[in-house]
Amino acid sequence: MLLNKTLIKKTVTRQITQKRKIIDKLDATIIKLLNHRLRIAQYIVNLKRKYGLPITSSQREKQIINKLQKISKNKDLKKEIPKIYKIIFRLSKK
């Protein structure tokens, strides 16, 4: 019985380690994509400033949030998208 528990623990530990490696790669990809998004948004902000256009478009922000909530398959994430994107929008306007 002890051998079986030890084997199960090693198998589970290996599976967790493999999944954590995937999560680490996904996290790195998310940050790279956010950095890219912020660079593009900053370009748009600079153009808007140059031509005296309003920096914030509440309508556009609502469209983005609604679209992302429709895409999300996770109901908890769907609820948090407005909070997450409020931060992203704020960072985009710096």
C-alpha positions in Angstrom: 0.0 0.0 0.0 2.8 2.4 0.9 4.5 1.7 -2.5 1.2 2.5 -4.3 0.8 5.8 -2.4 4.4 6.8 -3.2 3.9 5.9 -6.9 0.7 7.9 -7.0 2.3 10.9 -5.3 5.2 10.9 -7.8 2.8 10.6 -10.8 0.6 13.4 -9.5 3.7 15.6 -8.7 5.0 15.0 -12.3 1.6 15.9 -13.8 1.4 19.1 -11.7 5.0 20.1 -12.7 4.1 19.5 -16.4 0.9 21.6 -16.2 2.8 24.4 -14.3 5.4 24.5 -17.1 2.5 25.1 -19.6 1.1 27.8 -17.3 4.5 29.5 -17.1 4.7 29.5 -20.9 1.1 30.9 -21.2 1.9 33.6 -18.7 4.9 34.7 -20.6 2.9 34.8 -23.8 0.1 36.8 -22.1 2.7 39.4 -21.0 4.3 39.6 -24.4 0.9 40.1 -26.0 0.0 42.8 -23.4 3.3 44.6 -24.1 2.5 44.5 -27.8 -1.1 45.7 -27.2 0.2 48.6 -25.1 2.7 49.6 -27.7 0.0 49.8 -30.4 -2.4 51.6 -28.0 0.4 54.1 -27.2 0.8 54.8 -31.0 -2.9 55.5 -31.2 -2.8 57.8 -28.2 0.1 59.7 -29.7 -1.9 60.2 -32.9 -4.9 61.3 -31.0 -2.9 63.8 -29.0 -1.2 65.1 -32.2 -4.5 65.8 -33.9 -6.4 66.9 -30.8 -8.7 63.9 -30.7 -10.2 62.6 -27.5 -8.0 60.0 -25.9 -10.8 57.9 -24.4 -13.6 56.3 -26.3 -16.0 54.8 -23.7 -18.0 53.3 -26.6 -15.0 51.5 -27.9 -14.0 50.3 -24.4 -17.6 48.9 -23.9 -17.4 47.2 -27.3 -14.2 45.5 -26.4 -15.4 44.3 -23.0 -18.7 43.0 -24.5 -16.9 41.2 -27.3 -14.4 39.6 -24.9 -17.2 38.5 -22.5 -18.9 36.8 -25.4 -15.7 34.9 -26.2 -15.0 33.8 -22.7 -16.1 30.3 -21.9 -15.4 30.7 -18.2 -18.2 32.5 -16.3 -15.9 33.7 -13.5 -13.5 35.2 -16.0 -16.5 36.8 -17.9 -17.4 38.7 -14.7 -13.8 39.9 -14.2 -13.1 41.1 -17.7 -14.3 44.6 -17.0 -12.0 44.9 -14.0 -9.1 43.4 -16.0 -9.6 45.6 -19.0 -10.1 48.8 -16.8 -6.5 48.3 -15.8 -5.4 47.6 -19.4 -7.2 50.7 -20.7 -5.7 52.9 -18.0 -2.2 51.6 -18.9 -2.9 52.2 -22.6 -3.5 55.9 -22.1 -0.2 56.7 -20.3 
